[in-house]
């Protein structure tokens, strides 16, 4: 299992297809869906990397830049509550499985609103609850956390199976559940010292594990659990932790070595925990999604994805990394690039749609999932790994 991770040095696995085929694959992921889906619903949990709009309903702050253009400009041509310029990994996965975009849970009220699934992820969410941080001497406010998202999930199940959640076992058996991305905000390095952050990793993994266990108890049979991204490649962190020492950066990528090693450490703990869960629940498919390795492929070989500025934000304060301390995308005198597809980051903290697409390609082809998602969901994803399908399928 650990071999599926890229190490702190930034090395990445070579692409399975040449660039022209990979470009067609990217279009195919959001193109014509297979005739039948092997999952009737997708449920998702996480933070801003997985949020499809809950943030705007939960915080109801109309002045937040995320709720206005230029967010959403690339695909939706309007702000949707996604923290990027277009689609995220969840969107690509849903379309590849022949399902509609997964609606944010807080946008619905009835069972009919969630016939094809629901997304419980919220921008800014943590895995651990606020009390954990207060006990450690840090006040993160009353943020959404994984236990709260799990409560929303049980509330939603109660719409389908009032008073008897065990009655939803058939529905759960036919659903794909994505637990994450979650944990990045627990490690927010701009507000918590690094030496404290390192000690948070085991309890974060334990919380993810207990949530997976609860989902399995509710009848889940297929779960995808993403690892964390290489945070040392985020423009905002590159600015905040910039150094004059060459050895602080990874050769070949320019990402901050120590931060990527910490993300790798989180993912290593997660992989080990998922292996334990597989042994405890042999009848359940638990898939590790290597977001780290998939993203590092972009930073190692950005030209293969048409990305010219892998470490620069498209929208932000400008400068070397496209960000500055006092300017935020969509607020103040911010700068906006002409073509988000050529940038690795959208706003300094979140990937562009181009990178999300690249991650989804790696996951759905099976090169960055353990076990490969293409083998565990072959009835609806087998075409995605056939190059002739990838080349001939039209985009949206």
C-alpha positions in Angstrom: 0.0 0.0 0.0 2.6 2.5 0.9 4.2 2.2 -2.5 1.3 4.0 -4.1 2.4 7.2 -2.4 4.9 9.6 -3.9 7.7 10.4 -1.5 8.8 13.7 -0.2 11.2 14.2 -3.1 8.4 14.9 -5.5 8.8 11.9 -7.8 5.8 10.8 -9.7 4.7 7.7 -11.6 4.8 8.1 -15.4 1.5 8.7 -17.2 -0.1 5.7 -18.8 -1.0 7.5 -22.0 0.8 10.2 -24.1 -0.4 13.7 -23.8 -2.9 13.7 -26.7 -4.7 10.7 -25.3 -4.6 12.2 -21.7 -6.2 15.4 -23.0 -9.0 13.4 -24.6 -9.4 11.5 -21.4 -9.9 14.7 -19.5 -12.7 15.6 -21.9 -14.2 12.2 -21.7 -14.5 12.3 -17.9 -17.2 15.0 -18.2 -18.7 13.7 -21.5 -21.3 11.1 -22.4 -21.9 8.8 -19.5 -21.9 5.0 -19.7 -25.4 3.5 -20.4 -25.8 2.1 -16.9 -24.3 3.1 -13.6 -23.1 0.6 -11.0 -23.9 3.0 -8.2 -27.3 4.7 -7.8 -25.9 7.5 -5.6 -22.8 9.2 -4.5 -22.4 10.5 -1.0 -19.4 12.8 -0.1 -17.8 14.3 3.0 -15.0 16.8 3.4 -13.8 20.4 3.2 -13.5 23.0 0.5 -11.7 20.5 -1.8 -15.0 18.6 -2.0 -17.7 21.2 -1.3 -20.2 21.7 -4.1 -22.1 24.5 -2.4 -22.8 23.8 1.3 -20.6 26.7 2.3 -23.0 29.3 0.9 -26.0 27.8 2.7 -24.2 27.3 6.0 -22.5 30.6 6.4 -24.9 32.8 4.3 -22.4 35.5 3.8 -23.3 37.1 0.5 -20.1 39.2 0.6 -17.8 36.2 0.5 -15.8 36.1 -2.7 -16.4 32.4 -3.1 -20.1 33.2 -3.8 -19.3 35.6 -6.7 -17.5 35.5 -10.0 -14.7 34.9 -10.9 -15.2 31.7 -8.9 -17.0 29.2 -11.2 -16.1 31.1 -14.4 -14.5 28.3 -16.3 -17.3 25.7 -16.5 -20.4 26.9 -14.7 -20.0 30.6 -15.7 -21.3 31.5 -12.3 -20.3 31.0 -8.7 -21.7 27.7 -7.3 -19.9 27.6 -3.9 -17.1 25.5 -5.3 -13.7 26.9 -4.3 -12.3 26.9 -7.8 -12.9 28.1 -11.3 -15.0 25.1 -12.4 -15.4 21.5 -11.6 -13.8 19.5 -8.7 -12.9 15.8 -8.5 -16.3 14.8 -7.2 -18.0 16.3 -10.3 -15.7 14.4 -12.7 -16.3 11.1 -10.8 -20.1 11.5 -10.7 -20.2 12.2 -14.5 -17.9 9.3 -15.2 -20.3 7.0 -13.3 -23.3 8.2 -15.3 -24.7 10.3 -12.4 -25.6 14.0 -12.2 -23.6 16.5 -10.2 -23.9 15.7 -6.5 -26.1 18.3 -4.8 -25.0 20.0 -1.6 -27.0 18.6 1.3 -28.0 22.0 2.7 -29.7 22.8 -0.6 -32.4 20.1 -0.1 -35.2 19.3 2.2 -36.9 16.1 1.0 -35.8 12.6 0.1 -36.6 13.5 -3.6 -33.8 16.0 -3.5 -31.2 13.3 -2.9 -32.2 10.6 -5.3 -28.7 10.5 -6.8 -26.8 11.3 -3.6 -25.8 14.2 -1.5 -22.6 16.1 -0.6 -22.0 17.0 3.0 -18.6 18.7 2.5 -18.3 22.3 3.7 -15.5 24.8 3.0 -13.4 25.2 6.1 -14.5 21.9 7.7 -12.2 20.0 10.0 -12.0 16.3 10.8 -11.8 17.1 14.6 -14.3 19.1 16.5 -13.5 22.6 18.0 -13.2 21.2 21.5 -10.1 19.2 20.5 -8.4 22.4 19.4 -9.6 24.4 22.5 -8.1 21.7 24.7 -4.8 22.2 22.9 -5.0 26.0 23.4 -6.1 26.9 19.9 -9.4 28.6 19.1 -10.6 27.7 15.6 -14.1 28.9 16.1 -17.3 26.9 15.7 -16.4 25.3 12.4 -18.2 22.5 10.6 -16.4 19.2 11.4 -16.8 15.5 10.5 -19.1 14.6 13.3 -21.5 17.3 12.2 -21.4 16.1 8.6 -22.1 12.6 9.8 -25.1 13.9 11.8 -26.4 15.5 8.6 -25.9 12.2 6.8 -28.0 10.3 9.4 -30.7 13.0 9.2 -30.8 12.5 5.4 -31.1 8.7 5.8 -34.0 9.3 8.1 -35.8 11.0 5.2 -35.6 7.7 3.3 -36.1 5.4 6.3 -37.9 7.2 9.0 -37.2 5.8 12.5 -35.2 2.8 11.2 -31.9 3.7 9.6 -31.1 0.0 9.1 -33.9 0.0 6.6 -31.6 2.0 4.3 -29.1 -0.9 4.0 -30.1 -1.6 0.3 -29.7 2.0 -0.6 -26.3 2.1 1.1 -25.3 -1.1 -0.6 -25.8 0.6 -4.0 -24.0 3.9 -3.1 -20.5 5.0 -3.5 -19.3 7.0 -0.5 -16.3 9.4 -0.7 -14.9 10.2 2.8 -12.8 13.3 2.1 -10.8 15.2 1.3 -10.7 16.1 5.1 -7.9 17.0 7.5 -6.2 19.9 5.7 -7.9 22.5 7.9 -6.9 20.6 11.1 -3.3 21.3 10.0 -3.8 25.0 9.0 -0.2 26.0 9.2 -0.9 29.7 9.1 -2.5 29.6 12.6 -1.0 26.6 14.4 2.7 26.0 15.0 4.2 23.1 13.0 5.4 21.3 16.0 1.8 21.1 17.3 0.4 20.2 13.9 2.5 17.0 13.7 0.8 15.7 16.8 -2.6 16.2 15.4 -2.2 13.6 12.6 -3.0 10.5 14.7 -6.3 11.9 16.1 -7.3 13.2 12.7 -6.8 9.7 11.2 -8.7 8.1 14.1 -11.6 10.4 13.5 -11.7 9.5 9.8 -11.5 5.9 10.7 -14.4 6.1 13.2 -16.5 7.8 10.6 -15.8 5.1 8.1 -16.7 2.5 10.7 -20.0 4.2 11.4 -20.8 4.3 7.6 -20.0 0.6 7.3 -22.4 0.0 10.3 -25.1 1.9 8.4 -24.6 -0.4 5.4 -21.9 1.1 3.2 -20.2 -1.4 1.0 -18.0 0.8 -1.2 -15.9 3.7 0.1 -13.3 5.9 -1.4 -11.0 7.6 1.0 -8.7 10.3 -0.4 -5.4 11.3 1.0 -4.2 14.8 1.5 -2.7 17.0 -1.3 1.0 18.0 -1.4 0.5 21.2 0.7 4.1 22.3 0.1 3.1 23.1 -3.5 0.3 25.5 -2.5 1.1 29.1 -3.6 -0.1 30.6 -0.3 2.2 28.3 1.7 5.1 28.9 -0.8 4.7 32.6 0.0 4.3 32.2 3.8 7.2 29.8 4.3 9.5 31.0 1.6 13.2 30.4 2.3 16.6 31.3 1.0 17.8 27.8 1.6 17.9 25.6 -1.5 17.6 22.4 0.5 14.2 23.6 1.8 12.7 23.0 -1.6 12.1 19.8 -3.6 14.3 19.6 -6.7 12.3 19.5 -9.9 9.1 20.9 -8.5 10.1 23.9 -6.2 7.6 22.7 -3.6 8.5 23.1 0.1 10.0 19.8 1.2 9.0 19.8 4.9 5.3 20.5 4.2 5.1 17.8 1.6 6.8 15.3 3.9 4.1 16.1 6.5 1.3 15.5 3.9 3.1 12.2 3.0 3.1 11.3 6.8 -0.6 11.9 7.1 -1.3 9.7 4.1 1.0 7.0 5.4 -1.0 6.9 8.6 -4.2 6.8 6.6 -3.1 3.9 4.4 -2.1 1.9 7.5 -5.5 2.6 9.1 -7.4 1.6 6.0 -5.6 -1.7 5.9 -6.7 -2.4 9.4 -10.3 -1.5 8.5 -10.2 -3.9 5.5 -9.2 -6.7 7.8 -12.0 -5.9 10.1 -14.6 -5.6 7.3 -13.6 -8.1 4.5 -17.0 -7.7 2.8 -16.5 -4.0 2.3 -14.5 -2.3 -0.5 -12.3 0.4 0.9 -10.4 2.3 -1.7 -7.5 4.6 -1.0 -7.4 7.5 -3.4 -3.8 8.9 -3.8 -4.6 12.6 -4.3 -1.0 13.3 -3.4 0.6 11.1 -6.1 -1.9 12.2 -8.7 -1.3 15.9 -8.0 2.5 15.4 -7.9 2.3 14.1 -11.5 1.2 17.5 -12.5 4.0 19.3 -10.6 6.6 16.9 -11.9 5.4 17.1 -15.6 3.1 20.1 -15.9 3.5 20.4 -19.6 1.8 17.0 -20.1 -1.4 18.7 -18.8 -1.0 21.9 -20.6 -0.1 23.8 -17.4 2.5 26.5 -17.7 2.5 27.9 -14.2 2.1 24.9 -11.8 2.9 26.9 -8.6 1.1 30.1 -9.4 -2.4 31.1 -8.5 -4.6 32.4 -11.3 -6.6 34.6 -9.0 -5.0 36.6 -6.2 -2.6 39.3 -5.3 0.0 38.7 -8.1 3.7 38.3 -7.5 5.9 35.3 -7.8 3.2 32.8 -6.7 0.2 34.9 -7.7 -0.8 35.6 -4.1 -0.1 38.2 -1.5 -0.9 38.5 2.3 -3.4 41.3 2.0 -5.3 40.4 -1.2 -7.7 37.6 -1.8 -9.2 36.3 -5.0 -12.4 38.2 -5.6 -11.7 40.8 -2.9 -9.8 44.1 -3.1 -7.3 44.9 -5.9 -6.9 41.3 -7.0 -5.4 40.1 -10.2 -7.0 37.5 -12.6 -5.1 35.5 -15.2 -6.4 35.1 -18.7 -6.5 31.3 -18.8 -7.0 29.4 -15.6 -6.3 26.1 -17.4 -2.6 27.0 -17.5 -2.3 27.5 -13.8 -1.9 24.8 -11.1 -3.8 26.8 -8.5 -6.9 28.8 -8.7 -6.7 31.1 -5.6 -3.5 30.0 -3.8 -5.1 27.4 -1.6 -7.3 25.4 -4.0 -6.4 23.6 -7.3 -7.6 24.9 -10.6 -10.1 22.8 -12.6 -7.2 21.5 -14.7 -5.6 19.9 -11.7 -8.9 18.5 -10.4 -9.4 17.0 -13.8 -5.9 15.4 -13.8 -6.5 13.9 -10.3 -9.8 12.4 -11.5 -8.2 11.0 -14.6 -5.6 9.2 -12.4 -8.2 7.8 -10.0 -10.6 6.6 -12.7 -7.9 4.9 -14.7 -6.9 3.1 -11.6 -3.2 4.2 -11.4 -3.8 6.2 -8.2 -6.4 4.1 -6.3 -5.7 1.0 -4.2 -7.4 -1.3 -5.0 -8.0 0.1 -8.5 -11.4 1.7 -8.8 -11.7 0.4 -12.4 -11.6 -3.2 -11.1 -14.0 -2.7 -8.2 -16.6 -0.8 -10.4 -15.9 -2.5 -13.7 -19.6 -2.4 -14.8 -19.5 1.4 -15.2 -15.9 2.4 -15.4 -14.2 -0.1 -17.7 -14.6 2.1 -20.7 -12.7 4.9 -19.0 -9.4 3.0 -19.3 -9.8 2.1 -23.0 -7.9 4.6 -25.0 -10.3 4.4 -28.0 -13.2 5.4 -25.7 -11.2 8.2 -24.3 -10.3 9.6 -27.7 -13.7 9.3 -29.3 -16.0 10.4 -26.5 -17.2 14.0 -26.8 -17.1 16.4 -23.9 -20.1 18.3 -22.5 
